[in-house]
Amino acid sequence: MVKEDGTILNYDYINGRRNVDMINAGKILFDVYEQTGNPKYKKAMDLLYNAMMDHPRNSLGGFWHKEVYPWQMWLDGLYMASPYLAQYAQVNNKPELLNDVIMQFLIVEKFMRDPVTGLYFHAWDEKKVQKWCDPVTGLSHHFWGRSIGWWYMALVDVLDFVPENHPLRDKLLVIADELARTLPEFQHDGLWYQIVNLEEREGNYQEATASAMFMYAVAKAVNKGYIDRRYNKIATEAERNSA
């Protein structure tokens, strides 16, 4: 998959193919490079970093989800790129990159969190022109369980690389705590629905993947001390009812 010059098979981030979905799998390169010392893996890590530094952004510095999805931020995009970039920042001593990663979360929290429910809308179009968005807010209309799960997993995974003395760490911890307080309000028999707040909607259903994501994020956040241990009940109920 990785050639001697660090290029990655079938990965082309030029010619309109810049896409944050392509970054997440690169996390394995850190372990492979540490175990083998083969410089081609370091070159591949640098390739992915450089691709993201060349990735299009909105006016606030938030990464577009894809080059072909202009001005759009999606919750799942945070999971696809941010943990990789946070680890790259730690390994290569790039505090400015870590600040960039944290900024992505703060942008999403400001523009995509619903103050009424505490949930997050799946996507936001800064230009407010997409057919799927609200013409006033630029937000999509629904709370998609999987996307919130990706967002929450991204948050707790990135926190692993944020030093305890970082000035913005507490803001990330507050975001983690707020979502942990919100999730039980929409948990039914331990699980969550595909559209989280529309459990009565015909065709909606309890979604295994979203529930697994929430279980992982909450359990890890508790075990790492990012949120209070009382929230562990959320994860244990999900585990018990998913069996």
LINDA-V455991 format. One record per residue. N is the residue number from 0. RES is the residue in one small letter. SS is DSSP state (A for helix, B for strand, O for the rest). BURIAL is + if it has 16 or more other C-alpha atoms within 10 Angstrom, else -. D_CENTER is the distance of its C-alpha to the mean C-alpha in whole Angstrom. Layout:
# LINDA-V455991
N,RES,SS,BURIAL,D_CENTER  N,RES,SS,BURIAL,D_CENTER
This chain:
# LINDA-V455991
0,m,O,-,25  1,v,B,-,25  2,k,O,-,28  3,e,O,-,30  4,d,O,-,29  5,g,O,+,26  6,t,O,+,25  7,i,B,+,23  8,l,O,-,25  9,n,O,-,24  10,y,O,-,21  11,d,O,-,22  12,y,O,+,20  13,i,O,-,23  14,n,O,-,25  15,g,O,-,22  16,r,O,-,20  17,r,O,+,17  18,n,B,+,14  19,v,A,+,11  20,d,A,-,11  21,m,A,+,13  22,i,O,+,12  23,n,A,+,10  24,a,A,-,14  25,g,A,+,15  26,k,A,+,14  27,i,A,-,17  28,l,A,+,19  29,f,A,+,19  30,d,A,-,21  31,v,A,-,23  32,y,A,+,24  33,e,A,-,25  34,q,A,-,27  35,t,A,-,29  36,g,O,-,29  37,n,O,-,29  38,p,A,-,29  39,k,A,+,27  40,y,A,+,24  41,k,A,+,24  42,k,A,+,25  43,a,A,+,22  44,m,A,+,19  45,d,A,-,21  46,l,A,+,21  47,l,A,+,17  48,y,A,+,17  49,n,A,-,19  50,a,A,+,18  51,m,A,+,15  52,m,A,-,17  53,d,O,-,19  54,h,O,+,17  55,p,O,+,17  56,r,B,+,16  57,n,O,-,17  58,s,O,-,20  59,l,O,-,18  60,g,O,-,16  61,g,O,+,13  62,f,B,+,12  63,w,O,+,13  64,h,O,+,11  65,k,B,+,15  66,e,O,+,18  67,v,O,-,20  68,y,O,-,17  69,p,O,+,19  70,w,O,+,17  71,q,B,+,14  72,m,B,+,11  73,w,B,+,9  74,l,A,+,6  75,d,A,+,5  76,g,A,+,6  77,l,A,+,3  78,y,A,+,3  79,m,A,+,6  80,a,A,+,7  81,s,A,+,7  82,p,A,+,8  83,y,A,+,11  84,l,A,+,12  85,a,A,+,12  86,q,A,+,14  87,y,A,+,16  88,a,A,+,17  89,q,A,+,18  90,v,A,-,20  91,n,O,-,21  92,n,O,-,22  93,k,O,-,20  94,p,A,-,19  95,e,A,-,19  96,l,A,+,16  97,l,A,+,14  98,n,A,+,15  99,d,A,+,14  100,v,A,+,10  101,i,A,+,11  102,m,A,+,12  103,q,A,+,9  104,f,A,+,8  105,l,A,+,12  106,i,A,-,12  107,v,A,+,10  108,e,A,-,12  109,k,A,-,15  110,f,A,+,15  111,m,A,+,13  112,r,B,+,14  113,d,O,-,17  114,p,O,-,20  115,v,O,-,22  116,t,O,-,20  117,g,O,+,17  118,l,O,+,14  119,y,B,+,12  120,f,O,+,13  121,h,O,+,11  122,a,B,+,12  123,w,B,+,14  124,d,B,+,17  125,e,O,+,18  126,k,O,+,22  127,k,O,+,22  128,v,O,-,24  129,q,O,+,22  130,k,O,-,24  131,w,O,-,21  132,c,O,+,20  133,d,O,-,22  134,p,O,-,25  135,v,O,-,25  136,t,O,-,21  137,g,O,+,19  138,l,B,+,17  139,s,O,+,17  140,h,O,-,19  141,h,O,+,17  142,f,O,+,15  143,w,B,+,13  144,g,A,+,13  145,r,A,+,11  146,s,A,+,8  147,i,A,+,8  148,g,A,+,8  149,w,A,+,5  150,w,A,+,4  151,y,A,+,6  152,m,A,+,6  153,a,A,+,4  154,l,A,+,6  155,v,A,+,9  156,d,A,+,9  157,v,A,+,9  158,l,A,+,12  159,d,O,+,14  160,f,O,+,14  161,v,O,+,15  162,p,O,-,19  163,e,O,-,20  164,n,O,-,22  165,h,O,-,20  166,p,O,-,21  167,l,O,-,17  168,r,A,-,16  169,d,A,-,18  170,k,A,-,16  171,l,A,+,13  172,l,A,+,15  173,v,A,-,16  174,i,A,+,13  175,a,A,+,12  176,d,A,+,16  177,e,A,-,16  178,l,A,+,14  179,a,A,+,16  180,r,A,-,19  181,t,A,-,18  182,l,A,+,17  183,p,A,+,20  184,e,A,-,22  185,f,A,+,20  186,q,O,+,21  187,h,B,-,24  188,d,O,-,26  189,g,O,+,23  190,l,B,+,20  191,w,O,+,18  192,y,B,+,19  193,q,O,+,18  194,i,B,+,18  195,v,O,+,17  196,n,O,+,20  197,l,O,-,23  198,e,O,+,24  199,e,O,-,28  200,r,O,-,27  201,e,O,-,29  202,g,O,-,27  203,n,O,-,24  204,y,O,+,23  205,q,B,+,22  206,e,O,+,19  207,a,A,+,18  208,t,A,-,15  209,a,A,+,13  210,s,A,+,16  211,a,A,+,15  212,m,A,+,11  213,f,A,+,12  214,m,A,+,15  215,y,A,+,13  216,a,A,+,11  217,v,A,+,14  218,a,A,+,17  219,k,A,+,15  220,a,A,+,14  221,v,A,+,18  222,n,A,-,19  223,k,O,-,18  224,g,O,-,19  225,y,O,+,16  226,i,O,+,18  227,d,O,-,21  228,r,A,-,23  229,r,A,-,24  230,y,A,+,20  231,n,A,+,21  232,k,A,-,23  233,i,A,+,20  234,a,A,+,19  235,t,A,-,23  236,e,A,+,23  237,a,A,+,21  238,e,A,+,22  239,r,A,-,26  240,n,A,-,25  241,s,A,-,23  242,a,O,-,26
